[in-house]
Amino acid sequence: MEAKEPQGEDLQSELRALLQACGGQDEPLEESVNELAHLLKLFLTCFLGRAQGLGKPGRISLEDIFYLVRRDPIKHQRIKELLVNQDRLKNSKKLFEGPTDE
């Protein structure tokens, strides 16, 4: 049985790879990775807290997130793109599976 890596370590390894891919050092400083992880968690906590206050109590919908990024054209377009791709994937799966009349 494979031991699962803790989420914090997984996030930091992903951020480390992101820093390397963006032209940083081959091995970014641990302080940089930790600070970036802290800022990301802080942003997500604030963003999702605002999203949670919009719709149904205790729930976050895609519409809530879409509403929050409505004035940021880059994020808005990216989310729109992801939703369109999700619909295409669902439709493709339906076509591949075909009718299940037996």
C-alpha positions in Angstrom: 0.0 0.0 0.0 1.4 3.4 -1.0 1.6 6.1 1.6 -0.3 9.2 0.6 1.7 12.4 0.7 0.2 15.1 2.9 -1.7 17.9 1.1 0.6 20.6 2.3 3.7 18.9 0.9 1.9 18.1 -2.4 1.0 21.8 -2.8 4.5 22.8 -2.1 5.9 20.4 -4.6 3.5 21.7 -7.2 4.5 25.3 -6.4 8.1 24.4 -6.6 7.6 22.9 -10.0 5.6 26.0 -11.1 8.5 28.3 -9.9 11.0 26.2 -11.9 8.8 26.3 -15.0 8.4 30.1 -14.9 12.1 30.6 -15.3 13.2 30.6 -11.7 16.1 28.8 -10.2 16.4 25.0 -10.6 15.8 24.7 -6.8 13.7 27.6 -5.5 14.3 28.7 -1.9 12.2 27.0 0.7 11.1 30.4 2.1 9.9 31.4 -1.4 7.8 28.2 -1.7 6.4 28.6 1.8 5.5 32.2 1.3 3.8 31.5 -2.1 1.9 28.6 -0.5 0.8 30.9 2.4 -0.4 33.6 -0.1 -2.2 31.1 -2.2 -4.0 29.7 0.8 -4.9 33.2 2.0 -6.3 34.1 -1.4 -8.3 31.0 -1.7 -9.7 31.3 1.8 -10.8 34.9 1.2 -12.1 34.2 -2.3 -14.1 31.1 -1.4 -15.4 32.8 1.8 -16.9 35.5 -0.4 -18.3 32.9 -2.8 -19.9 31.1 0.0 -21.8 34.2 1.1 -23.4 34.7 -2.3 -25.6 31.7 -3.0 -27.1 29.0 -0.9 -25.8 29.0 2.7 -22.9 26.7 3.1 -22.6 25.9 -0.6 -20.4 27.3 -3.4 -21.7 27.0 -7.0 -19.9 27.6 -10.2 -22.2 30.6 -10.8 -21.0 32.1 -7.5 -17.3 31.9 -8.6 -18.3 33.1 -12.1 -20.0 36.1 -10.5 -16.9 37.0 -8.4 -14.5 37.0 -11.4 -16.9 38.9 -13.8 -14.7 42.0 -13.8 -11.4 40.1 -14.4 -11.5 39.3 -18.1 -8.7 36.8 -18.0 -10.1 34.7 -15.2 -13.6 35.1 -16.6 -12.6 33.8 -20.0 -10.6 30.9 -18.5 -13.5 29.7 -16.4 -15.8 30.0 -19.4 -13.3 28.0 -21.4 -13.1 25.3 -18.7 -16.9 25.0 -18.5 -17.3 24.7 -22.3 -14.6 21.9 -22.2 -16.4 20.2 -19.4 -19.6 20.2 -21.4 -17.8 18.8 -24.4 -16.3 16.1 -22.4 -19.7 15.1 -20.9 -21.2 15.0 -24.4 -18.4 13.0 -25.8 -18.7 10.4 -23.0 -22.5 10.2 -23.7 -21.8 9.6 -27.4 -19.1 7.0 -26.7 -21.3 5.1 -24.2 -24.3 5.2 -26.6 -27.8 4.2 -25.6 -28.2 1.7 -22.9 -31.6 0.2 -24.0 -31.5 -3.5 -23.4 
